[in-house]
Amino acid sequence: MSSSNLHFADLLFELGTEELPPVSLKTLRDALKNNFSEALKAQDFSFETVEAFATPRRLALIVRHLSDAQPDKNVERLGPAVAAAFDADGNAKPAAVGFAKSCGTEVDQLERIQTDKGERLGFTVSQKGQPLSELIEQILNSSLKKLPIPKSMRWGDSSAQFIRPVHWAVLLHGSSVLDATILDTKTGNISRGHRFMAEGEVSLHDADDYVNKLKAEHVIVSFEERQAMIEQQAKEAADKIGGVAQIDQDLLDEVTGLVEWPVALTGEFDTEFLKVPAECLVSSMAEHQKYFHVLDKDGNLMPNFITISNIESSNPRVVIEGNEKVIRPRLADAMFFYDKDQQTTLASHQERLKKVVFQNQLGSVQEKAERVAELAKSIAPTIGADPELAHRAGLLSKCDLTTQMVGEFDKLQGIMGTYYARHDGEDESVAIAMTEQYLPKYSGDSLAQNPVGQALAIADRVDTLVGIFGIGQAPKGAKDPFALRRASIGLIRTIVENQLNLDLELLIEQSLKQFDGKLTNDLAAEELLNFIFDRFRAWYLDQNVSANTVNAVMAVRPTKPLDFEQRIKAVQHFQTLPESESLSAANKRVKNILAKADVEVPIQVNKSLLQEDAEKALAATIATVEAELATIENYQERLTRLAALRDDVDAFFDKVMVNADDAAVKANRLALLKKLETMFGSVADISLLQN
């Protein structure tokens, strides 16, 4: 049907299930929205927007102003070449007759269409659009099949597979039910309210009914609305006891995926547990019970927690007491682990680490710690750290991995190392380094600030990078099991943002010496350096530094990250100068001329061979600037000074023929250009700034 005959209405789809995995809920919702939107577009349906909803028991979509059918469209069919379709007298040959018959028409109704392969017969066929009711089942089932589900399940005698058993499906276009079978479930207009607080079935008239009717049955279908309610309720609950609720985003997402009707309740625990490091208690409350913790005005942990219930109890005190009863043994376990761990020194765990494999070819975690210790010790003098403390920090760096506390709460690795190192009387720099070695943990995270911590953070990452590249297991595609991309960015950030004068090439060389014949990839150093350069590129592009700027610096391959950063800043400043465009073009021209040179280019310019005034002027300016550059280390100042060459460079190219007939004059002029290229190349390849 034509677009003018299409009818538009809002479509509602809801899939009701057993409780969905809370950590995956938002991802499933967004993927369903994207899959369904793309499928509708691919099938040429017209619509305005798609809204997505998700609760523990449902995934839903509302598509606004969706057409009830595809539009009719004209499809142009191409037939045989005209030359092959008719004889010399203009009579139709079998090829033309057959094509006309396949189109349901006569030969005289065919068109002649000019193509890049010559004139051909053609015919335009009107193709009627299919109704939504006939295609929606396939569109929905394919959209659901493409969801990122690691493991599907079957239920009852159904052959369908999904992340959880399906119990109902709603499918309305306007007020009409679209008949379909979605994951072996017949569609209708019946949804269900809250598992415990609703009467049962909810009859829906159209999409506009959905949000309010479900809310009346104690279901907040919007993920964002539930999340905002949880955050607000938690803050208000903490405020009532004089504290501040600590809302971790990942935990908030997970809790939002656990409830359909959030109700915040405040509980408490024995102050005796506050003797345990706060991080241990927080991990126990968050990981085991999904509780938010509360800090007082001074930032100290309070003996309280906030839990988000999925029901509005007539006697909330009973619910609170139940939660308090459950958390008590969890915190008691944390206290037991902490006390038990302190009965032995952190250093004593080195023996256990000999039995923990870091990587089969690279040996144990203890072997890694010993390599890291040596590398940290060699890094220390360059960055103002004590070499012996850096070495000690390296030896102890992984010891907390075999403690009972980290065995229970792996997110506490490093943090517990700091507590136990202090308990053992280790130097404070060593203790701090236990935590700082893992910084940054994610994009935007804080960095190691203590010099010993910086040495350890750098050494640990370099060891991992060199080791994995050294056995030929560099990341491929999206697979990066050792998180080497993150390690590289962490390495770059630690060096650049802390203004550390370290050379990646030297670090890699020092690290390679620590592996004692374990490595098999002879190209490891080169491949790793290229890999880190790629991370440099990505890091700068994320900061909106232009690709041309990055390429210009990358071309000279500075292996010191801080040096790389300084060159980037200098090139960015150079691009703001009025001379930059002309000089970039000139450098590109110089590069091309030198690449095509068919004579040996002298190292020095011979003044006696200078003939034209323009080349004499350029040679004199180059000599002056070259002498000045010998005393200028700042890259920005160097490029600013080089910008003064523009007029002489422009005049040279305007008035001087580089490829002179006299071979000696030609070579001398090429030497002049080589000087120019070398001077600019001392900072970056300016020719690459040309678009």
Summary of the structure (lengths in Angstrom):
residues: 691
radius of gyration: 35.4
end to end distance: 48.1
largest distance: 107.3
contacts: 2258
relative contact order: 0.05
helix: 53%
strand: 15%
